[in-house]
Amino acid sequence: MNRKFNIKLILSADEQDPLRKKDPFMPLSLAILASVAPEHNYEFIDMLWDHPGSIYTKPADLVGISFRMSAETTAFQIADEFKKRGIKVIIGGPQASANPYESLAHADAVAIGEGEKLWPVILEDFYNNQLKEFYVCSPGKFESNGHSVFQLKRLPDLKGLPVPKRNLFKRKYTFDMVFASRGCPINCDFCSVTTLFGSKYRLRPVEEVINEIKTFKGYYYLIDDTVFGRPNTYSYYLELYEKISQLKKIKFWTGQANLDAAANEKGQKVIIKAVDAGFLYAAIGMESINPVVLKKSGCFSKMGLKKDDDVILQMKKNIQFIQEQGILISAWFAIGYEDDDIDTYYRTYEFCKELNLMPVFTPVRALQGTKLYNRVLQENKMQNNNTNVSNITHPEITNEQVVEALDYVVTKGYSLLQILKRTLFYAKKIAGNKKNSIGDVIHKTIFAFITQIRIGKITRMETEKLKNKIK
């Protein structure tokens, strides 16, 4: 290819998104795309921060738009506008992969799955005026329905990936982003990670991850599905965190995790070593305290539970082990399965209060491309998500009850008293770790306080957004 294109890469977001002007995380996916075809001129627009009017100010030969479910309408509107202007549009991201045919109605091509190997092919086809309608990176069969398709049937190896072009970003984010693995074998019914990234773990070479982390100047976020790994990856994470802990300057970092490592002797070593490497906060998808829901949704094993365990007791033990290492925890729950009732919200809040967990509750939603979505559709239990708190009907729980419960959880859970109580709880745990210097204790305690304030604001805005839906 002899020509350099002017390419506009857009991360779509709704103007009412609770993370607007608040999201501290550097977007990674589009920076990775730019790194695999670096010869072109890229402009990056993050709609969580940039003014919507900036989208159309500079000319472009090609536009790439990535979006999640909450930004689908906005993404389609932007795509339609560029198409009116005669500019080719490529749509991708998690929601495009889950809803490819509707996405195609607004784009010239849709990228499905991981983009590193697809993007150079798309650009070559664009150069030759031979764009296909779908570009697919997936070992599974793709139903083309008569459309033109390019498909890679093998998920890419993660060795030798170029460093993302972080110089694209107009602003400095609080957290850099990096990943060490992809894939998840659990395949919870509400989650699309296994569909998107496969059921087997793929691991980046440890040295490549380390070299990327060395370039970071402040906090970073490890975006692996669980930073504690699973039994077949514990050795990898032990090696990774050992080498991070040996860096001249340890930078603090965060990530999402599961509880199961805390129930495994080797997994416990991973948790301890992660803290040695600078880990200070885990967003943990606990999903439910209802054993029936955990089993039906496929989440039972990732809680570190065995068949005959006392579910609540074992979950508490696993949580407490993680907290003993001085790790701040936000607990994420998806409530509203048919086996839940409205009191589930209040019982779950009391669980969080007892264990000093930051409560983050969402009404369970069926995302396209998931097992839950297919089941709800088959059972004729789908409802309009634009006028309801969830797209799943419930035989007992009403919209008004859910909003009232969420309002209660946010008001009680993020009161100044509860924030101070949790901060003191974690400060004692942090101070109890003899590896922490006085400076570390102060820094981590302040981080715990500020993080609770920020999550409280975001959860309040999410609740207000749901209230406005059902008015």
N, C-alpha and C positions, 0 to 999 in steps of 0.2 A: 504494500500500500504506500503510494508516494505522497498522498495528501494528508495534511493535518486538519482535523475537524475542530470546530468550536462546539464543544459539548456542554450542555447544561444538565447537571445532576441535581435533582430535587428530592428532598425528604419531605413528603407531604404530612401535614398536620392540620387538624381542624382549628379554627380560630378560637373555639371555646375549650380546647384541650386543657385540662387542669395542669399539664406540664408546661404550657406555654410560658416563656420567660422564666421558667424554673428548672427545666431539665439540665442537670449538671454533667450529663454523660456525652462524651464525644461520639457522634455517629461513626460507625466503622464500615458498614457494608459498601457504601458508595466510594469511600476512600480506597477500599480494596479494589474495586472495579477500576478506578483510575490508575492503580499501581500495575495492573496487568496489561494495560495499553497506555503507557505513560507518554507516548509521543504526541498525544493530542492536547489541545488547550481546553482545560476544564474550568467551569464555574460551578461552585457548590452553593446550594441554597437550603438552609435548614429552617423550615417553616415554624418550628417551635420558637425560633428566635428572630429570624429575618422578617422584615415587613412584607406582606403579601404583594405589594406593588412592585417590589424589586424583582419579581419573577420574570417580568417581560421587558425589563429595561435594556438588557444587552442582547444583541443578535445571537442566534445559534443555528448550527447546521442540523443538530440532533438533540433531542431531549430525552433524558432517562428519569423516570419517576418511581420511587420506592414508597410503599405505604403499608401500614397495618390496618386492621379492620376499622378502627375508629376514624381513620382518615380516608376511607374509600371514596365517599362522596366528593370530598375536596380534590382528591387525586383525579377523579374522572372529569371534574369541571376544568381543572388545569389542562389535562390532556386534550379535552375538546377544544379549548381555546387555542392551543398550539396547532392543532390540526386545522382549525379554521385559517390560521396564518400560513398554512402550507408547510409546516415543519413536521418532520417525522418524529413519532413518539414511541419510545420503548417503555413498557410498564413492567415492574417487577416487585419483589418483596414478598413477605409472608402471605398477605391477603390476595395478591395476584396469583400466587401459587395455589391458594385454596379456591379461588374463584376465577379461573382463567378465561372462560368463555365470555362472561360479562365484561371482564377487563379488555378483551379483544375488541369489543364494540366501541371502545374509546381510544384504541391505540393501533399503531401499525404492526406492532409485534409485542408478544408477552413472553417474558423470561420466567421460567418455572424452576424452582430449586436453586442450588448454589450457582453463583454467577461467574466465578473466576475463569472457568474454562469456556463459558458461553459468551462472555463479553467480546473477546477478540474475534470470535466467529461472527457475532452480530455486526461488528464494525466492518469486517471484511465484506459481508453480504450487503451492507448499506453502501459501501464504496462501489460495489459492482451492480448496484440497483437490483439486488436479488434477495431482498428481505423475505424470510419465511414469516409465517404468522405466529408460530410457537417455537420457542427454543427451550428444550427440556433437559435438565440434568437429573436423571432418576433411573434406577434400575427397573422400576415397575413399568408396566404397559401403559402408554398414554393413548387415550381415545381421541384421535385427531378429528373425527366427525367431518372428514372431507377437507380439513384445513392443511396447509403446508406445514411441515414439522421438521426441525433438526433436533435429534435427541442423542445425548451422551448417556449410555446405559450403565456407566460405572461412575460412582461418586469419586471425586478427585482425591488423590493422595495429598496430604498436607505438608509434605516435605518440600522445602525450597520455595515457598511462597514469597513474593516480593513484599517489602515493608509498605504498609498503606501510606498513601500520599496525604499525610496529615497537614501539609502546608496548604491544602485546599481551603482550610477553615478560616473564616474571617475573624473568629473570636477564639479566646482561650477558654476551654471547658474546665470545670473543676476536676473531672476524672478523664484520664486517657482510657482507651479501651484496648484490650488484647484478648486473644483466645488461645487455649492450649489444646482443646479437643472439640470434636463434634460427634453427635450421635447420642441416642438414648435407647436402651433396651426395654424400658418400663412401659412405654406406650399407654399412659393414662388416657381414659376415653375422651377427656375434654381438651387434650393437648395435641398440637400438631408437630412437635419437635421430631418425633420418630418418623413421621411422614416426610418431613423436609430434609432431615439430616441422616436418616437411616437408623437401624436398630443396633448397629455395631459401633463401638467407639473407634474413631480415627484420631490419632495423636500426632501433634506436631513434634518435631525433634526438640528436646529440652533446650539445647544451646540456641536454637533459633528464637524460642520464646524469651530466653534470658537476654539475648542481644537486643530484642525489641524493648524489653523492660528497662534496660540500661539507658535508653534514650529519654525516658520519662523524667519530668522534673518535679512532679507532685504526685497526688493520689492517682491510682488507676483502678479499673474495674475489670476483673477476669470474668468474661461472659460465658464460660463453660456452663453446661446445664446444671452441674453440681461441682463446686470447687473441691469437695471432699472425695469425689470420684466414687467408683463402685468397686467391689472386690477384685475384678480383673484389671483395674487401673490403679490400685493403691500404690503399687511399686513405682509407677510412673510419677504420681503426684509426690511421693516421698522424695524422689530424686529431684523433681522440679523445685520443691520448696526448700530442700537442703541447699541447692545452688543459689536460690534467691536469697536465702538467709546469709550466704557468704559474700554477697555483694558489699562493696565498700560502704554504701549508704543504703540502708533499708527504707524503702518508701511504703507508706501505709496503703492498703488496698482493700477492696470489698468484693462481694460476689453473691451468687445465689447458691443454695445448698439443699441437701436432703438430710433427714435425721438418721438414716440407716448406718452411716459410718460410725456414729456414736455407740452402736450396739455391737461393733466388731472390734476386736483387739487391734488389728492392723489399721483399721479405719480410725481408731482413736489416736494412733500415732500420726496419721495424716493430719488430723485436726490440730494436734499440738504443734506439729512442724509448720503448718500453715500460719499459726500465730507467731512462731519464731521468724517467719518470713515477712511479717507485717500485716497479716490479716486481722481486721478489727470489727467487721460487721457482716452478718449473713442475712439475706432475705430468704426465708425458708417457706416453701410451699407445703404447709401442713394439711391444707385442703379441707379436712373435716375431723371432728372428734367422734363422729358416728361410725362405729365399726362396720355397719352394713354398707354405708356409703363408701368407705375406704375400700372395701372388697369389691363392690360393684364397679367402682370407677377405675380400679387397677392400681390404686395408690398404696395398698396395704404394705407391700414390701419396702417401699422407699421411706416408710416411717420407722424401719428397723424392727418390724413386728413379725412374730412367728404365729403359727396357727392357733395355739392355745394361750397366747399371751393375754394378760389383762391390758387391753389397749391403752387406756388412759394412764395407767401406772407406768407402762413401758415408754410411752411417749414422753411422760414427765422425766423419767430417768435419762432419756437421750437428750432432751432439752437441757437438763441441768448439767450434764457432762460438758456440753458445748459452752454453756454460760460460765462454768468453773474456769474455763481457759481465758475468760475476760472478753468473750465475743458477744457483741450486741446483736440481738435477734429481733427482726420483724417477722411476724407470723401471718402468712397469707392463707385465707380460707375462701373456698368457693361454696356458697350455701344456697340451697334451693332444689336439691334433688327430691324426688318424690318421697323418699324416706326421711326427709327433714320436715320440721314444722317451724312455725315462727319462733318458738321458744329456743330453737337451735341457735339463733343469733345471740340470745342472752346467755345461754349456757356456755357458748364458746367464748363470749366476752369474759365471763367469770374465770374460765380456764386461763385466758391470757393475763387477766389481772393477778391471779394467784401466782403465775410463773414470771411475772415482770416482762411480758412480751408486748411489743408494739402490735396492736391489732389492725390488720388490714383485711376487711371483709368485702367481697363482691358477690352479687347474685350470680349464680352459675349461668354461663352462656354456652350455647352450642356453636362452636366455630366451624365454618365450612372446612371440609377436608378431615374432620375428626370422626371417631367412632360414635361419639355422643350425638353429633349432628345427624348422622345417618340413622341412628336409632330413633331420635326424636321425630325426624321426618317420617320414618316408616310407621311410627305409632300415632302420627297425626297430632302431635303435641306442640307444633311450632306456632308461635304467635309473632305479631309485629313488634320488633324490637324498638321501633321509633316512638311507640306510645306506651311501652311497658318497660319495667326495670330489667327484664330478661326476655329472650326470645323463646323461652320454654314455659309452657303453661304449667301451673301447679294446682292440684285439686283443692288445696286449702288456703295457701298463702296469697294474700292480695298485694297489689302494688303499694298501697298505702301502709300496710303493715311492715313491708320491707323498708320503706323509706323512714318510717318511725323508728324501727330497730337500728338502722344504720346511723340515724341522727343521735340516738342514745349512745351507741358505741363510740362515735367520734367525739361527742361532748364529754362523756365520762373518761374515755381512754386517752384523750389528749388534753385533759385539764392540766393546768400548771402543777397542781398537786401530784397527779399521777406521773407527769414527766419528771418532776423532781424526785419522786420516790424511786422511779426506775433508774434515774441517773445515779442516785446514791447507791442503789443495789449494784449497778455495774462498776461504779468507782471502787467499791470494796473488792469486787472480783479482780479488777485490773491491778489494784494495789497489792493483792495477794499473790500475784505472779512475780517472783523475785527477779525474773529476767527483765522486767520493766524498770526503766530508770524513773526518777521523779518527773523528768520532762515527759516521758511516755505516758505516765499516769495522768498528768495534767492534760496533755494533748488528747488522749483517748476519751477522757471524761468530758471535755468540751465537745468533742466530736459526737459523743452519745447524746448530749443535750441538744445540740443544733440539729442533728439528724431527726430526733423526735419532733422538734418544732416543724421541720420541713415536711415530714411525712404527715403530720397532723394537718397541715395546711392543704396538702394535696388530697387527702382523704375527705376533708370537708368539701373541697371543690367538686370531687367526684359525687358526693352525696347531693350537693346542690344541683348538679347536672341531672341526676336521676329525678330529683323533685320536679325540675322543669319539664322533664319528659312526660310526666303523668298529669300535669296540670290541665 
